[in-house]
């Protein structure tokens, strides 16, 4: 279910690109999506879920059923008030927000982005309520319906793109997004009824509800800084001419695919182990677990990043080049993807290292380090955007995350954790170079033949399969354990239903 959701997300993006291409209309769409996405992420995304689930789960048991229902309704009502207020304010001030966020847009594109933003402000309310539903069902160990929700959301967006973009433009896409968000919410209602959870007029201001708010507030700072960096990226990208915002958004989504498949689920899975080792004061065990986890994510993402760098344009062609998304759009997206892929292994390592801090109940240091690295990336992106346009912005992001990982790593060692990557990392690097070389050679040979699109897509799939096979074979021959870890994790994601984003 998890992998299916990720793949359907790719289909969604391919359909959107085929309908609106990579011009001013696409820029307007991605700029409009930024404001509601920020509102959802700040108040209902990871911050709320990570605070709500442990408190709600602690109220399990027949004698706490009333407290569970009260907490569920209280959090739901409080979030609803925040989302309604935030959505109304964002819709009211959308013209001013767009003028600040994307000053490089021409007036027509900015007006279109403003109009789409106002429609889209319905979605964070629906998705916010759905996030509370998801958190409650996860605490009840019900993972099926929350996992189906993203599939329906993607289906709604795809339907809007296919049926409504032609008559309504990106406003039709906004209606599809709203429909998908509503389906995401409604599919979870039967599970709530089975769990005995319903709505009542109460606010989460006392007892467990207050505890959720207390846990959530410190996390908002980190999320706010990250969202600020995305606003700055849009600001710079809008100054690079038409397609800048859309090119970065498409490249970023492509980067998130290997990160979401190979690194983030693993980081989520090892957090309980980190927390247990920290609680027992087992510093050596925590250092060993951290070293093993870092070695794994480097093994999983380093070759993916190198392959994206050397075969970016063929990959984008296969995934997106159809309809309004032409060869020029593929080339513009590929160069940004290559710059972002430089930092892929850094993003993966950061997922591990920040969770080591959290397992030690240390949220201050990672927030400070992340904030400083984001400031660095903004400065570097601004400096590089002049000579390298959107690719320079992306390269600034990569430099920022790599510096962040180095500081996170060195500070943990300063705190007494003897983290070591060992000699296996050098072998992984050598095998990654082999995989990237094979992928590049295969894509070059395939491109010189000039086959039709279906044959080209099949050929690229074969080339990537051979590169992956060579990489796994080489690392197994070197005696590394990480290939087995990767296969076990992928089997677990393809097996029983587990939490899905």
Order of alpha helices (4+ residues) and beta strands (2+ residues): alpha-alpha-alpha-alpha-alpha-alpha-alpha-alpha-alpha-alpha-alpha-alpha-alpha-alpha-alpha-alpha-alpha-alpha-alpha-alpha
